[in-house]
C-alpha cells in the first residue's frame, strides 16, 4: 500500500495494522471517533468502505454516518471531537 512509509517495527509488533492506500488516506478513511476499544463512529464514504470492513473483521463495531462538511476543511470525526477523559 502507498500510505505512510516506513512503519517502525514497534507498530508492526504491537498493533494489528490496517494498511491504507493513498485515496483512502486522502479521504480520511481512518479518521474515526473511538467510543471504546470495540466501537467506533466512521464516515460513510466510498473510500472508507474497505477500512470499515477491515475493522469489522477485527471485531470492532462500526457505526457509519454521513459526515462531509468537516472533511472538506481537512479534518474528520476525530478532529471534530474533544476527548472527555484525559490522562
PyMOL commands that set and color helices and strands:
alter all, ss='L'
color gray80, all
select helices_A, chain A and resi 9-14+22-26+46-57+70-73+78-80
alter helices_A, ss='H'
color red, helices_A
select strands_A, chain A and resi 33-36+39-43+61-65
alter strands_A, ss='S'
color yellow, strands_A
deselect
rebuild
show_as cartoon
